[in-house]
């Protein structure tokens, strides 16, 4: 009897866990879809530069993967607003043929805790490698799938290798 009771409880917990994971994935996809719709104009890097975004070097992870080249808008970086259509950074992966491919955007604010579409931002304390005060950030991998998660900082499927020799 006890074994049957525990088996039933375990099965119920497994079903709840699967449902929660599916709900989170659905919410992540919904936010990624919203971000992609609001920012598809940045698929052409000229649109980003026309809106005041300027490049900073390609960012690679210590253990692999990368974020790509960040095109940062200093006006948005200073205003602390979180607007889905005005990301503080647009992230492009350098390709072997010299082109850039939009892979993600990043939202940054010093006001927090912050969230967008129900997704909480990550907190970065100061001092940090960016020379900024403490801030909250959220990467959204809306154009390139990230096996470590839609909102992870680094993407193991992104590389800065094409920048070598440029």
C-alpha positions in Angstrom: 0.0 0.0 0.0 2.8 2.5 1.0 4.7 1.7 -2.2 1.6 2.3 -4.3 1.0 5.6 -2.5 4.6 6.9 -3.0 4.5 5.8 -6.7 1.3 7.7 -7.2 2.8 10.8 -5.5 6.0 10.6 -7.5 4.0 10.3 -10.8 1.9 13.4 -9.8 5.1 15.4 -9.0 6.6 14.3 -12.3 3.5 15.5 -14.2 3.5 18.8 -12.4 7.3 19.3 -13.1 6.8 18.6 -16.8 3.8 21.0 -16.9 5.8 23.7 -15.2 8.8 23.3 -17.6 6.4 23.4 -20.6 4.8 26.6 -19.2 8.2 28.3 -18.7 9.3 27.3 -22.2 6.0 28.7 -23.6 6.6 32.0 -21.8 10.2 32.1 -23.0 9.0 31.6 -26.6 6.3 34.2 -26.2 8.8 36.8 -25.0 11.3 35.8 -27.7 8.6 36.2 -30.3 7.6 39.6 -28.9 11.3 40.7 -28.9 11.8 39.4 -32.5 8.7 41.2 -33.8 9.7 44.5 -32.1 13.3 44.4 -33.2 13.5 42.7 -36.6 14.6 46.0 -38.1 18.1 45.3 -36.6 18.6 42.3 -39.0 20.4 45.0 -41.0 23.2 46.4 -38.9 22.8 49.8 -40.7 19.4 50.2 -39.0 21.1 49.9 -35.6 23.8 52.4 -36.4 21.2 54.8 -37.9 19.4 54.6 -34.5 22.6 55.5 -32.5 24.0 52.1 -31.7 27.8 51.8 -31.8 29.8 48.6 -31.7 32.0 47.3 -28.9 34.3 44.3 -29.4 33.0 40.7 -29.8 32.5 39.1 -26.4 33.6 35.5 -26.0 33.0 33.4 -22.9 35.9 32.0 -20.8 34.6 28.5 -21.1 33.4 28.8 -24.7 30.6 30.3 -26.6 30.1 34.0 -27.0 27.6 36.9 -27.0 28.9 38.4 -30.3 29.5 42.0 -31.1 27.3 44.3 -29.0 26.0 47.4 -30.7 25.2 49.7 -27.7 22.9 52.7 -27.7 24.3 55.1 -25.0 21.0 57.1 -24.8 19.0 53.9 -23.9 21.8 52.8 -21.6 21.5 56.0 -19.5 17.7 56.3 -19.4 17.0 53.1 -17.3 13.7 52.5 -19.2 12.9 48.9 -20.2 11.1 49.0 -23.6 10.9 45.9 -25.7 11.4 47.9 -28.9 14.4 49.8 -27.6 17.0 47.3 -26.3 20.2 48.8 -24.9 22.3 46.5 -27.0 21.8 44.6 -30.2 24.1 41.5 -30.6 25.5 40.3 -33.9 27.6 37.3 -34.7 30.5 37.9 -37.1 30.3 35.4 -40.0 33.2 34.0 -42.0 32.2 36.0 -45.1 32.5 39.3 -43.2 28.8 39.8 -42.7 27.0 40.2 -39.3 24.0 38.1 -38.3 21.6 39.4 -35.6 21.4 36.8 -32.8 20.1 38.5 -29.7 19.3 41.8 -27.9 20.1 42.8 -24.4 18.1 45.0 -22.0 20.0 46.9 -19.3 18.8 49.1 -16.4 20.1 50.2 -13.0 16.6 50.1 -11.6 15.6 46.8 -10.2 14.7 44.2 -9.6 13.7 44.5 -13.3 11.6 42.2 -15.5 10.3 42.1 -19.1 7.3 40.0 -20.1 7.5 38.3 -16.6 11.2 37.3 -17.1 13.5 38.6 -14.3 16.7 40.3 -15.2 20.1 39.1 -13.9 21.9 41.4 -11.4 25.5 42.4 -12.0 27.3 44.1 -9.2 30.1 46.6 -9.4 33.0 46.6 -10.1 32.4 44.6 -13.3 34.2 44.1 -16.6 32.0 46.7 -18.3 33.1 49.6 -16.0 29.4 50.2 -15.1 27.8 50.6 -11.7 25.6 47.8 -10.5 22.9 46.9 -13.1 20.3 44.4 -14.2 20.5 42.8 -17.6 18.5 40.4 -19.7 19.7 38.7 -22.9 17.0 37.5 -25.3 18.3 35.0 -27.9 15.4 35.6 -30.3 17.2 35.0 -33.6 19.6 32.2 -32.7 18.6 29.2 -30.5 20.6 28.9 -27.3 20.9 25.4 -25.8 21.7 26.9 -22.4 18.4 28.9 -22.4 16.7 31.8 -24.2 17.9 34.2 -21.5 21.4 32.9 -20.8 24.4 35.3 -21.1 26.6 33.2 -23.4 25.5 31.1 -26.3 27.7 28.0 -27.0 26.5 28.2 -30.7 27.9 31.7 -31.2 31.6 32.4 -32.0 33.9 35.4 -32.4 36.3 33.3 -34.4 35.4 35.2 -37.7 36.9 38.4 -36.1 40.4 36.8 -36.1 42.4 38.4 -38.9 40.1 41.4 -39.3 
